[in-house]
Amino acid sequence: ETFSAYNELTNQLRSLVEAGTAASLTELAIRFSAFAPNIGLVIPGAKSIQQLESNISAVCKGPLPGEAVTEINRLRAEFLP
């Protein structure tokens, strides 16, 4: 049941990526987390220089649009316990 909820949440978040809000789920997550007022620190992992560059690029793009943040918070409330 939990797996199904996470799977559906991921599918819903993927729709934000498909709508052009971010280039990938990773970028969406980094931008959401890095600029959330209630998160003090984000430490994304990177196994390659390319991943590190992508992570830095995500942060450099700045915060997500307000509508996207609202939608992510709505989805979190709906799918996460």
PDB file with SEQRES, HELIX, SHEET and CRYST1 records, atoms N, CA, C and O in Angstrom:
SEQRES   1 A   81  GLU THR PHE SER ALA TYR ASN GLU LEU THR ASN GLN LEU          
SEQRES   2 A   81  ARG SER LEU VAL GLU ALA GLY THR ALA ALA SER LEU THR          
SEQRES   3 A   81  GLU LEU ALA ILE ARG PHE SER ALA PHE ALA PRO ASN ILE          
SEQRES   4 A   81  GLY LEU VAL ILE PRO GLY ALA LYS SER ILE GLN GLN LEU          
SEQRES   5 A   81  GLU SER ASN ILE SER ALA VAL CYS LYS GLY PRO LEU PRO          
SEQRES   6 A   81  GLY GLU ALA VAL THR GLU ILE ASN ARG LEU ARG ALA GLU          
SEQRES   7 A   81  PHE LEU PRO                                                  
HELIX    1 AA1 THR A    2  GLU A   18  1                                  17    
HELIX    2 AA2 LEU A   25  ALA A   34  1                                  10    
HELIX    3 AA3 ILE A   49  CYS A   60  1                                  12    
HELIX    4 AA4 GLY A   66  PHE A   79  1                                  14    
CRYST1    1.000    1.000    1.000  90.00  90.00  90.00 P 1           1          
ATOM      1  N   GLU A   1       0.824  -1.191   0.000  1.00  0.00           N  
ATOM      2  CA  GLU A   1       0.000   0.000   0.000  1.00  0.00           C  
ATOM      3  C   GLU A   1       0.877   1.267   0.000  1.00  0.00           C  
ATOM      4  O   GLU A   1       0.616   2.210  -0.746  1.00  0.00           O  
ATOM      5  N   THR A   2       1.901   1.271   0.834  1.00  0.00           N  
ATOM      6  CA  THR A   2       2.803   2.419   0.881  1.00  0.00           C  
ATOM      7  C   THR A   2       3.522   2.594  -0.448  1.00  0.00           C  
ATOM      8  O   THR A   2       3.670   3.713  -0.939  1.00  0.00           O  
ATOM      9  N   PHE A   3       3.971   1.475  -1.034  1.00  0.00           N  
ATOM     10  CA  PHE A   3       4.650   1.536  -2.332  1.00  0.00           C  
ATOM     11  C   PHE A   3       3.724   2.134  -3.378  1.00  0.00           C  
ATOM     12  O   PHE A   3       4.149   2.965  -4.180  1.00  0.00           O  
ATOM     13  N   SER A   4       2.477   1.724  -3.379  1.00  0.00           N  
ATOM     14  CA  SER A   4       1.512   2.251  -4.346  1.00  0.00           C  
ATOM     15  C   SER A   4       1.324   3.752  -4.174  1.00  0.00           C  
ATOM     16  O   SER A   4       1.212   4.483  -5.159  1.00  0.00           O  
ATOM     17  N   ALA A   5       1.288   4.212  -2.935  1.00  0.00           N  
ATOM     18  CA  ALA A   5       1.129   5.645  -2.674  1.00  0.00           C  
ATOM     19  C   ALA A   5       2.337   6.421  -3.186  1.00  0.00           C  
ATOM     20  O   ALA A   5       2.186   7.461  -3.827  1.00  0.00           O  
ATOM     21  N   TYR A   6       3.535   5.912  -2.903  1.00  0.00           N  
ATOM     22  CA  TYR A   6       4.750   6.586  -3.390  1.00  0.00           C  
ATOM     23  C   TYR A   6       4.828   6.561  -4.909  1.00  0.00           C  
ATOM     24  O   TYR A   6       5.255   7.533  -5.532  1.00  0.00           O  
ATOM     25  N   ASN A   7       4.419   5.461  -5.493  1.00  0.00           N  
ATOM     26  CA  ASN A   7       4.417   5.353  -6.950  1.00  0.00           C  
ATOM     27  C   ASN A   7       3.462   6.378  -7.565  1.00  0.00           C  
ATOM     28  O   ASN A   7       3.806   7.033  -8.549  1.00  0.00           O  
ATOM     29  N   GLU A   8       2.285   6.518  -6.998  1.00  0.00           N  
ATOM     30  CA  GLU A   8       1.320   7.491  -7.513  1.00  0.00           C  
ATOM     31  C   GLU A   8       1.815   8.921  -7.283  1.00  0.00           C  
ATOM     32  O   GLU A   8       1.639   9.784  -8.143  1.00  0.00           O  
ATOM     33  N   LEU A   9       2.426   9.170  -6.137  1.00  0.00           N  
ATOM     34  CA  LEU A   9       2.998  10.487  -5.868  1.00  0.00           C  
ATOM     35  C   LEU A   9       4.070  10.817  -6.913  1.00  0.00           C  
ATOM     36  O   LEU A   9       4.104  11.928  -7.442  1.00  0.00           O  
ATOM     37  N   THR A  10       4.930   9.865  -7.203  1.00  0.00           N  
ATOM     38  CA  THR A  10       5.972  10.072  -8.213  1.00  0.00           C  
ATOM     39  C   THR A  10       5.358  10.358  -9.571  1.00  0.00           C  
ATOM     40  O   THR A  10       5.835  11.236 -10.290  1.00  0.00           O  
ATOM     41  N   ASN A  11       4.324   9.645  -9.930  1.00  0.00           N  
ATOM     42  CA  ASN A  11       3.648   9.898 -11.210  1.00  0.00           C  
ATOM     43  C   ASN A  11       3.064  11.306 -11.263  1.00  0.00           C  
ATOM     44  O   ASN A  11       3.142  11.973 -12.295  1.00  0.00           O  
ATOM     45  N   GLN A  12       2.486  11.755 -10.168  1.00  0.00           N  
ATOM     46  CA  GLN A  12       1.919  13.101 -10.113  1.00  0.00           C  
ATOM     47  C   GLN A  12       3.024  14.158 -10.211  1.00  0.00           C  
ATOM     48  O   GLN A  12       2.860  15.173 -10.888  1.00  0.00           O  
ATOM     49  N   LEU A  13       4.146  13.915  -9.535  1.00  0.00           N  
ATOM     50  CA  LEU A  13       5.269  14.849  -9.617  1.00  0.00           C  
ATOM     51  C   LEU A  13       5.861  14.864 -11.022  1.00  0.00           C  
ATOM     52  O   LEU A  13       6.279  15.911 -11.517  1.00  0.00           O  
ATOM     53  N   ARG A  14       5.893  13.709 -11.651  1.00  0.00           N  
ATOM     54  CA  ARG A  14       6.396  13.619 -13.022  1.00  0.00           C  
ATOM     55  C   ARG A  14       5.571  14.510 -13.959  1.00  0.00           C  
ATOM     56  O   ARG A  14       6.105  15.048 -14.930  1.00  0.00           O  
ATOM     57  N   SER A  15       4.292  14.664 -13.676  1.00  0.00           N  
ATOM     58  CA  SER A  15       3.454  15.519 -14.521  1.00  0.00           C  
ATOM     59  C   SER A  15       3.905  16.980 -14.439  1.00  0.00           C  
ATOM     60  O   SER A  15       3.753  17.722 -15.409  1.00  0.00           O  
ATOM     61  N   LEU A  16       4.457  17.403 -13.297  1.00  0.00           N  
ATOM     62  CA  LEU A  16       5.012  18.750 -13.188  1.00  0.00           C  
ATOM     63  C   LEU A  16       6.246  18.896 -14.085  1.00  0.00           C  
ATOM     64  O   LEU A  16       6.448  19.938 -14.709  1.00  0.00           O  
ATOM     65  N   VAL A  17       7.058  17.854 -14.142  1.00  0.00           N  
ATOM     66  CA  VAL A  17       8.232  17.868 -15.023  1.00  0.00           C  
ATOM     67  C   VAL A  17       7.777  17.927 -16.476  1.00  0.00           C  
ATOM     68  O   VAL A  17       8.313  18.704 -17.266  1.00  0.00           O  
ATOM     69  N   GLU A  18       6.802  17.117 -16.823  1.00  0.00           N  
ATOM     70  CA  GLU A  18       6.299  17.096 -18.198  1.00  0.00           C  
ATOM     71  C   GLU A  18       5.677  18.428 -18.603  1.00  0.00           C  
ATOM     72  O   GLU A  18       5.653  18.774 -19.784  1.00  0.00           O  
ATOM     73  N   ALA A  19       5.175  19.172 -17.622  1.00  0.00           N  
ATOM     74  CA  ALA A  19       4.584  20.488 -17.897  1.00  0.00           C  
ATOM     75  C   ALA A  19       5.658  21.574 -18.019  1.00  0.00           C  
ATOM     76  O   ALA A  19       5.345  22.729 -18.308  1.00  0.00           O  
ATOM     77  N   GLY A  20       6.922  21.203 -17.798  1.00  0.00           N  
ATOM     78  CA  GLY A  20       8.014  22.151 -17.966  1.00  0.00           C  
ATOM     79  C   GLY A  20       8.451  22.875 -16.710  1.00  0.00           C  
ATOM     80  O   GLY A  20       9.261  23.800 -16.782  1.00  0.00           O  
ATOM     81  N   THR A  21       7.936  22.476 -15.568  1.00  0.00           N  
ATOM     82  CA  THR A  21       8.309  23.124 -14.310  1.00  0.00           C  
ATOM     83  C   THR A  21       9.785  22.899 -13.982  1.00  0.00           C  
ATOM     84  O   THR A  21      10.442  23.780 -13.428  1.00  0.00           O  
ATOM     85  N   ALA A  22      10.299  21.727 -14.321  1.00  0.00           N  
ATOM     86  CA  ALA A  22      11.702  21.377 -14.092  1.00  0.00           C  
ATOM     87  C   ALA A  22      12.121  20.395 -15.173  1.00  0.00           C  
ATOM     88  O   ALA A  22      11.278  19.802 -15.847  1.00  0.00           O  
ATOM     89  N   ALA A  23      13.422  20.226 -15.333  1.00  0.00           N  
ATOM     90  CA  ALA A  23      13.943  19.345 -16.376  1.00  0.00           C  
ATOM     91  C   ALA A  23      13.885  17.876 -15.986  1.00  0.00           C  
ATOM     92  O   ALA A  23      13.917  17.002 -16.852  1.00  0.00           O  
ATOM     93  N   SER A  24      13.801  17.596 -14.686  1.00  0.00           N  
ATOM     94  CA  SER A  24      13.783  16.212 -14.209  1.00  0.00           C  
ATOM     95  C   SER A  24      13.186  16.169 -12.806  1.00  0.00           C  
ATOM     96  O   SER A  24      13.005  17.201 -12.160  1.00  0.00           O  
ATOM     97  N   LEU A  25      12.887  14.964 -12.351  1.00  0.00           N  
ATOM     98  CA  LEU A  25      12.408  14.820 -10.972  1.00  0.00           C  
ATOM     99  C   LEU A  25      13.487  15.248  -9.983  1.00  0.00           C  
ATOM    100  O   LEU A  25      13.190  15.827  -8.938  1.00  0.00           O  
ATOM    101  N   THR A  26      14.736  14.959 -10.322  1.00  0.00           N  
ATOM    102  CA  THR A  26      15.836  15.361  -9.453  1.00  0.00           C  
ATOM    103  C   THR A  26      15.890  16.874  -9.317  1.00  0.00           C  
ATOM    104  O   THR A  26      16.006  17.400  -8.210  1.00  0.00           O  
ATOM    105  N   GLU A  27      15.806  17.573 -10.443  1.00  0.00           N  
ATOM    106  CA  GLU A  27      15.807  19.035 -10.387  1.00  0.00           C  
ATOM    107  C   GLU A  27      14.615  19.552  -9.592  1.00  0.00           C  
ATOM    108  O   GLU A  27      14.752  20.482  -8.797  1.00  0.00           O  
ATOM    109  N   LEU A  28      13.460  18.959  -9.803  1.00  0.00           N  
ATOM    110  CA  LEU A  28      12.258  19.363  -9.075  1.00  0.00           C  
ATOM    111  C   LEU A  28      12.492  19.222  -7.568  1.00  0.00           C  
ATOM    112  O   LEU A  28      12.176  20.129  -6.797  1.00  0.00           O  
ATOM    113  N   ALA A  29      13.042  18.088  -7.160  1.00  0.00           N  
ATOM    114  CA  ALA A  29      13.277  17.833  -5.738  1.00  0.00           C  
ATOM    115  C   ALA A  29      14.300  18.797  -5.149  1.00  0.00           C  
ATOM    116  O   ALA A  29      14.112  19.321  -4.051  1.00  0.00           O  
ATOM    117  N   ILE A  30      15.384  19.025  -5.887  1.00  0.00           N  
ATOM    118  CA  ILE A  30      16.425  19.920  -5.372  1.00  0.00           C  
ATOM    119  C   ILE A  30      15.903  21.343  -5.260  1.00  0.00           C  
ATOM    120  O   ILE A  30      16.121  22.003  -4.243  1.00  0.00           O  
ATOM    121  N   ARG A  31      15.228  21.818  -6.276  1.00  0.00           N  
ATOM    122  CA  ARG A  31      14.718  23.195  -6.240  1.00  0.00           C  
ATOM    123  C   ARG A  31      13.650  23.365  -5.170  1.00  0.00           C  
ATOM    124  O   ARG A  31      13.598  24.401  -4.508  1.00  0.00           O  
ATOM    125  N   PHE A  32      12.801  22.363  -4.993  1.00  0.00           N  
ATOM    126  CA  PHE A  32      11.784  22.432  -3.949  1.00  0.00           C  
ATOM    127  C   PHE A  32      12.454  22.482  -2.574  1.00  0.00           C  
ATOM    128  O   PHE A  32      12.121  23.325  -1.741  1.00  0.00           O  
ATOM    129  N   SER A  33      13.389  21.579  -2.353  1.00  0.00           N  
ATOM    130  CA  SER A  33      14.025  21.466  -1.040  1.00  0.00           C  
ATOM    131  C   SER A  33      14.956  22.627  -0.729  1.00  0.00           C  
ATOM    132  O   SER A  33      14.966  23.137   0.391  1.00  0.00           O  
ATOM    133  N   ALA A  34      15.736  23.045  -1.713  1.00  0.00           N  
ATOM    134  CA  ALA A  34      16.743  24.080  -1.468  1.00  0.00           C  
ATOM    135  C   ALA A  34      16.128  25.427  -1.090  1.00  0.00           C  
ATOM    136  O   ALA A  34      16.755  26.232  -0.401  1.00  0.00           O  
ATOM    137  N   PHE A  35      14.918  25.662  -1.537  1.00  0.00           N  
ATOM    138  CA  PHE A  35      14.309  26.972  -1.288  1.00  0.00           C  
ATOM    139  C   PHE A  35      13.096  26.910  -0.366  1.00  0.00           C  
ATOM    140  O   PHE A  35      12.388  27.906  -0.213  1.00  0.00           O  
ATOM    141  N   ALA A  36      12.849  25.762   0.247  1.00  0.00           N  
ATOM    142  CA  ALA A  36      11.732  25.639   1.187  1.00  0.00           C  
ATOM    143  C   ALA A  36      12.097  26.344   2.498  1.00  0.00           C  
ATOM    144  O   ALA A  36      13.185  26.134   3.034  1.00  0.00           O  
ATOM    145  N   PRO A  37      11.202  27.166   3.007  1.00  0.00           N  
ATOM    146  CA  PRO A  37      11.531  27.930   4.221  1.00  0.00           C  
ATOM    147  C   PRO A  37      11.739  27.064   5.463  1.00  0.00           C  
ATOM    148  O   PRO A  37      12.413  27.489   6.402  1.00  0.00           O  
ATOM    149  N   ASN A  38      11.178  25.874   5.480  1.00  0.00           N  
ATOM    150  CA  ASN A  38      11.291  25.020   6.669  1.00  0.00           C  
ATOM    151  C   ASN A  38      12.397  23.971   6.542  1.00  0.00           C  
ATOM    152  O   ASN A  38      12.499  23.083   7.388  1.00  0.00           O  
ATOM    153  N   ILE A  39      13.222  24.059   5.505  1.00  0.00           N  
ATOM    154  CA  ILE A  39      14.351  23.138   5.326  1.00  0.00           C  
ATOM    155  C   ILE A  39      15.625  23.957   5.439  1.00  0.00           C  
ATOM    156  O   ILE A  39      15.820  24.922   4.700  1.00  0.00           O  
ATOM    157  N   GLY A  40      16.487  23.569   6.362  1.00  0.00           N  
ATOM    158  CA  GLY A  40      17.678  24.352   6.614  1.00  0.00           C  
ATOM    159  C   GLY A  40      18.882  23.957   5.789  1.00  0.00           C  
ATOM    160  O   GLY A  40      19.784  24.771   5.591  1.00  0.00           O  
ATOM    161  N   LEU A  41      18.920  22.715   5.296  1.00  0.00           N  
ATOM    162  CA  LEU A  41      20.101  22.244   4.594  1.00  0.00           C  
ATOM    163  C   LEU A  41      19.721  21.141   3.622  1.00  0.00           C  
ATOM    164  O   LEU A  41      18.939  20.251   3.960  1.00  0.00           O  
ATOM    165  N   VAL A  42      20.267  21.196   2.427  1.00  0.00           N  
ATOM    166  CA  VAL A  42      20.034  20.167   1.419  1.00  0.00           C  
ATOM    167  C   VAL A  42      21.399  19.647   0.994  1.00  0.00           C  
ATOM    168  O   VAL A  42      22.260  20.426   0.585  1.00  0.00           O  
ATOM    169  N   ILE A  43      21.603  18.344   1.086  1.00  0.00           N  
ATOM    170  CA  ILE A  43      22.863  17.736   0.665  1.00  0.00           C  
ATOM    171  C   ILE A  43      22.561  16.672  -0.386  1.00  0.00           C  
ATOM    172  O   ILE A  43      22.395  15.499  -0.051  1.00  0.00           O  
ATOM    173  N   PRO A  44      22.488  17.074  -1.656  1.00  0.00           N  
ATOM    174  CA  PRO A  44      22.227  16.088  -2.712  1.00  0.00           C  
ATOM    175  C   PRO A  44      23.485  15.275  -2.995  1.00  0.00           C  
ATOM    176  O   PRO A  44      24.598  15.799  -2.951  1.00  0.00           O  
ATOM    177  N   GLY A  45      23.299  14.016  -3.280  1.00  0.00           N  
ATOM    178  CA  GLY A  45      24.423  13.158  -3.617  1.00  0.00           C  
ATOM    179  C   GLY A  45      24.785  13.283  -5.085  1.00  0.00           C  
ATOM    180  O   GLY A  45      23.967  13.691  -5.910  1.00  0.00           O  
ATOM    181  N   ALA A  46      26.021  12.925  -5.397  1.00  0.00           N  
ATOM    182  CA  ALA A  46      26.471  12.936  -6.782  1.00  0.00           C  
ATOM    183  C   ALA A  46      27.547  11.872  -6.946  1.00  0.00           C  
ATOM    184  O   ALA A  46      28.530  11.842  -6.207  1.00  0.00           O  
ATOM    185  N   LYS A  47      27.342  11.000  -7.928  1.00  0.00           N  
ATOM    186  CA  LYS A  47      28.322   9.947  -8.197  1.00  0.00           C  
ATOM    187  C   LYS A  47      29.241  10.305  -9.348  1.00  0.00           C  
ATOM    188  O   LYS A  47      30.191   9.578  -9.638  1.00  0.00           O  
ATOM    189  N   SER A  48      28.964  11.412 -10.001  1.00  0.00           N  
ATOM    190  CA  SER A  48      29.794  11.813 -11.132  1.00  0.00           C  
ATOM    191  C   SER A  48      29.834  13.333 -11.211  1.00  0.00           C  
ATOM    192  O   SER A  48      29.028  14.024 -10.589  1.00  0.00           O  
ATOM    193  N   ILE A  49      30.776  13.834 -11.979  1.00  0.00           N  
ATOM    194  CA  ILE A  49      30.869  15.275 -12.206  1.00  0.00           C  
ATOM    195  C   ILE A  49      29.598  15.769 -12.888  1.00  0.00           C  
ATOM    196  O   ILE A  49      29.117  16.862 -12.587  1.00  0.00           O  
ATOM    197  N   GLN A  50      29.054  14.976 -13.800  1.00  0.00           N  
ATOM    198  CA  GLN A  50      27.832  15.369 -14.508  1.00  0.00           C  
ATOM    199  C   GLN A  50      26.672  15.541 -13.523  1.00  0.00           C  
ATOM    200  O   GLN A  50      25.917  16.508 -13.627  1.00  0.00           O  
ATOM    201  N   GLN A  51      26.522  14.621 -12.576  1.00  0.00           N  
ATOM    202  CA  GLN A  51      25.459  14.762 -11.580  1.00  0.00           C  
ATOM    203  C   GLN A  51      25.691  15.985 -10.707  1.00  0.00           C  
ATOM    204  O   GLN A  51      24.745  16.703 -10.387  1.00  0.00           O  
ATOM    205  N   LEU A  52      26.932  16.230 -10.320  1.00  0.00           N  
ATOM    206  CA  LEU A  52      27.246  17.400  -9.518  1.00  0.00           C  
ATOM    207  C   LEU A  52      26.896  18.675 -10.274  1.00  0.00           C  
ATOM    208  O   LEU A  52      26.304  19.593  -9.708  1.00  0.00           O  
ATOM    209  N   GLU A  53      27.259  18.732 -11.548  1.00  0.00           N  
ATOM    210  CA  GLU A  53      26.940  19.903 -12.367  1.00  0.00           C  
ATOM    211  C   GLU A  53      25.434  20.084 -12.511  1.00  0.00           C  
ATOM    212  O   GLU A  53      24.942  21.212 -12.491  1.00  0.00           O  
ATOM    213  N   SER A  54      24.699  18.985 -12.656  1.00  0.00           N  
ATOM    214  CA  SER A  54      23.237  19.062 -12.749  1.00  0.00           C  
ATOM    215  C   SER A  54      22.634  19.589 -11.455  1.00  0.00           C  
ATOM    216  O   SER A  54      21.704  20.395 -11.482  1.00  0.00           O  
ATOM    217  N   ASN A  55      23.161  19.137 -10.322  1.00  0.00           N  
ATOM    218  CA  ASN A  55      22.665  19.596  -9.026  1.00  0.00           C  
ATOM    219  C   ASN A  55      22.917  21.090  -8.845  1.00  0.00           C  
ATOM    220  O   ASN A  55      22.045  21.822  -8.378  1.00  0.00           O  
ATOM    221  N   ILE A  56      24.112  21.537  -9.218  1.00  0.00           N  
ATOM    222  CA  ILE A  56      24.444  22.958  -9.111  1.00  0.00           C  
ATOM    223  C   ILE A  56      23.552  23.770 -10.045  1.00  0.00           C  
ATOM    224  O   ILE A  56      23.060  24.836  -9.673  1.00  0.00           O  
ATOM    225  N   SER A  57      23.347  23.263 -11.251  1.00  0.00           N  
ATOM    226  CA  SER A  57      22.481  23.947 -12.213  1.00  0.00           C  
ATOM    227  C   SER A  57      21.066  24.093 -11.671  1.00  0.00           C  
ATOM    228  O   SER A  57      20.433  25.134 -11.847  1.00  0.00           O  
ATOM    229  N   ALA A  58      20.573  23.055 -11.014  1.00  0.00           N  
ATOM    230  CA  ALA A  58      19.217  23.101 -10.447  1.00  0.00           C  
ATOM    231  C   ALA A  58      19.095  24.225  -9.431  1.00  0.00           C  
ATOM    232  O   ALA A  58      18.127  24.985  -9.456  1.00  0.00           O  
ATOM    233  N   VAL A  59      20.070  24.334  -8.539  1.00  0.00           N  
ATOM    234  CA  VAL A  59      20.029  25.381  -7.523  1.00  0.00           C  
ATOM    235  C   VAL A  59      20.142  26.758  -8.167  1.00  0.00           C  
ATOM    236  O   VAL A  59      19.480  27.705  -7.743  1.00  0.00           O  
ATOM    237  N   CYS A  60      20.978  26.861  -9.187  1.00  0.00           N  
ATOM    238  CA  CYS A  60      21.167  28.152  -9.865  1.00  0.00           C  
ATOM    239  C   CYS A  60      19.897  28.638 -10.572  1.00  0.00           C  
ATOM    240  O   CYS A  60      19.749  29.833 -10.827  1.00  0.00           O  
ATOM    241  N   LYS A  61      18.992  27.723 -10.884  1.00  0.00           N  
ATOM    242  CA  LYS A  61      17.732  28.118 -11.528  1.00  0.00           C  
ATOM    243  C   LYS A  61      16.788  28.805 -10.559  1.00  0.00           C  
ATOM    244  O   LYS A  61      15.811  29.428 -10.973  1.00  0.00           O  
ATOM    245  N   GLY A  62      17.078  28.693  -9.267  1.00  0.00           N  
ATOM    246  CA  GLY A  62      16.258  29.366  -8.271  1.00  0.00           C  
ATOM    247  C   GLY A  62      15.053  28.551  -7.847  1.00  0.00           C  
ATOM    248  O   GLY A  62      14.902  27.394  -8.237  1.00  0.00           O  
ATOM    249  N   PRO A  63      14.204  29.162  -7.051  1.00  0.00           N  
ATOM    250  CA  PRO A  63      13.037  28.448  -6.533  1.00  0.00           C  
ATOM    251  C   PRO A  63      12.030  28.112  -7.638  1.00  0.00           C  
ATOM    252  O   PRO A  63      11.993  28.743  -8.694  1.00  0.00           O  
ATOM    253  N   LEU A  64      11.240  27.119  -7.355  1.00  0.00           N  
ATOM    254  CA  LEU A  64      10.146  26.753  -8.255  1.00  0.00           C  
ATOM    255  C   LEU A  64       9.091  27.846  -8.234  1.00  0.00           C  
ATOM    256  O   LEU A  64       9.009  28.611  -7.274  1.00  0.00           O  
ATOM    257  N   PRO A  65       8.285  27.927  -9.280  1.00  0.00           N  
ATOM    258  CA  PRO A  65       7.158  28.869  -9.245  1.00  0.00           C  
ATOM    259  C   PRO A  65       6.219  28.540  -8.074  1.00  0.00           C  
ATOM    260  O   PRO A  65       6.086  27.384  -7.671  1.00  0.00           O  
ATOM    261  N   GLY A  66       5.592  29.558  -7.555  1.00  0.00           N  
ATOM    262  CA  GLY A  66       4.701  29.373  -6.411  1.00  0.00           C  
ATOM    263  C   GLY A  66       3.619  28.330  -6.632  1.00  0.00           C  
ATOM    264  O   GLY A  66       3.275  27.583  -5.717  1.00  0.00           O  
ATOM    265  N   GLU A  67       3.075  28.278  -7.861  1.00  0.00           N  
ATOM    266  CA  GLU A  67       2.022  27.295  -8.149  1.00  0.00           C  
ATOM    267  C   GLU A  67       2.556  25.866  -8.024  1.00  0.00           C  
ATOM    268  O   GLU A  67       1.849  24.970  -7.563  1.00  0.00           O  
ATOM    269  N   ALA A  68       3.797  25.665  -8.436  1.00  0.00           N  
ATOM    270  CA  ALA A  68       4.400  24.330  -8.349  1.00  0.00           C  
ATOM    271  C   ALA A  68       4.617  23.943  -6.889  1.00  0.00           C  
ATOM    272  O   ALA A  68       4.361  22.802  -6.505  1.00  0.00           O  
ATOM    273  N   VAL A  69       5.083  24.881  -6.080  1.00  0.00           N  
ATOM    274  CA  VAL A  69       5.294  24.615  -4.656  1.00  0.00           C  
ATOM    275  C   VAL A  69       3.966  24.268  -3.993  1.00  0.00           C  
ATOM    276  O   VAL A  69       3.889  23.336  -3.192  1.00  0.00           O  
ATOM    277  N   THR A  70       2.936  25.011  -4.326  1.00  0.00           N  
ATOM    278  CA  THR A  70       1.603  24.731  -3.778  1.00  0.00           C  
ATOM    279  C   THR A  70       1.140  23.335  -4.173  1.00  0.00           C  
ATOM    280  O   THR A  70       0.603  22.600  -3.344  1.00  0.00           O  
ATOM    281  N   GLU A  71       1.345  22.968  -5.425  1.00  0.00           N  
ATOM    282  CA  GLU A  71       0.934  21.641  -5.902  1.00  0.00           C  
ATOM    283  C   GLU A  71       1.735  20.541  -5.219  1.00  0.00           C  
ATOM    284  O   GLU A  71       1.165  19.521  -4.831  1.00  0.00           O  
ATOM    285  N   ILE A  72       3.026  20.724  -5.065  1.00  0.00           N  
ATOM    286  CA  ILE A  72       3.850  19.709  -4.390  1.00  0.00           C  
ATOM    287  C   ILE A  72       3.396  19.559  -2.946  1.00  0.00           C  
ATOM    288  O   ILE A  72       3.277  18.436  -2.456  1.00  0.00           O  
ATOM    289  N   ASN A  73       3.141  20.656  -2.260  1.00  0.00           N  
ATOM    290  CA  ASN A  73       2.661  20.568  -0.875  1.00  0.00           C  
ATOM    291  C   ASN A  73       1.306  19.872  -0.799  1.00  0.00           C  
ATOM    292  O   ASN A  73       1.051  19.107   0.130  1.00  0.00           O  
ATOM    293  N   ARG A  74       0.441  20.133  -1.767  1.00  0.00           N  
ATOM    294  CA  ARG A  74      -0.862  19.451  -1.804  1.00  0.00           C  
ATOM    295  C   ARG A  74      -0.671  17.948  -1.989  1.00  0.00           C  
ATOM    296  O   ARG A  74      -1.318  17.146  -1.316  1.00  0.00           O  
ATOM    297  N   LEU A  75       0.217  17.574  -2.904  1.00  0.00           N  
ATOM    298  CA  LEU A  75       0.481  16.150  -3.154  1.00  0.00           C  
ATOM    299  C   LEU A  75       1.115  15.482  -1.927  1.00  0.00           C  
ATOM    300  O   LEU A  75       0.781  14.346  -1.592  1.00  0.00           O  
ATOM    301  N   ARG A  76       2.009  16.180  -1.279  1.00  0.00           N  
ATOM    302  CA  ARG A  76       2.624  15.614  -0.074  1.00  0.00           C  
ATOM    303  C   ARG A  76       1.562  15.333   0.982  1.00  0.00           C  
ATOM    304  O   ARG A  76       1.574  14.280   1.619  1.00  0.00           O  
ATOM    305  N   ALA A  77       0.651  16.272   1.165  1.00  0.00           N  
ATOM    306  CA  ALA A  77      -0.410  16.095   2.157  1.00  0.00           C  
ATOM    307  C   ALA A  77      -1.338  14.939   1.780  1.00  0.00           C  
ATOM    308  O   ALA A  77      -1.843  14.224   2.645  1.00  0.00           O  
ATOM    309  N   GLU A  78      -1.551  14.773   0.484  1.00  0.00           N  
ATOM    310  CA  GLU A  78      -2.450  13.716   0.023  1.00  0.00           C  
ATOM    311  C   GLU A  78      -1.819  12.326   0.120  1.00  0.00           C  
ATOM    312  O   GLU A  78      -2.492  11.368   0.499  1.00  0.00           O  
ATOM    313  N   PHE A  79      -0.544  12.209  -0.217  1.00  0.00           N  
ATOM    314  CA  PHE A  79       0.060  10.883  -0.358  1.00  0.00           C  
ATOM    315  C   PHE A  79       0.969  10.461   0.790  1.00  0.00           C  
ATOM    316  O   PHE A  79       1.182   9.265   0.989  1.00  0.00           O  
ATOM    317  N   LEU A  80       1.501  11.396   1.540  1.00  0.00           N  
ATOM    318  CA  LEU A  80       2.440  11.026   2.598  1.00  0.00           C  
ATOM    319  C   LEU A  80       1.732  11.029   3.943  1.00  0.00           C  
ATOM    320  O   LEU A  80       0.914  11.904   4.225  1.00  0.00           O  
ATOM    321  N   PRO A  81       2.051  10.053   4.758  1.00  0.00           N  
ATOM    322  CA  PRO A  81       1.375   9.962   6.068  1.00  0.00           C  
ATOM    323  C   PRO A  81       1.749  11.098   6.993  1.00  0.00           C  
ATOM    324  O   PRO A  81       1.265  11.158   8.123  1.00  0.00           O  
TER     325      PRO A  81                                                      
END                                                                             
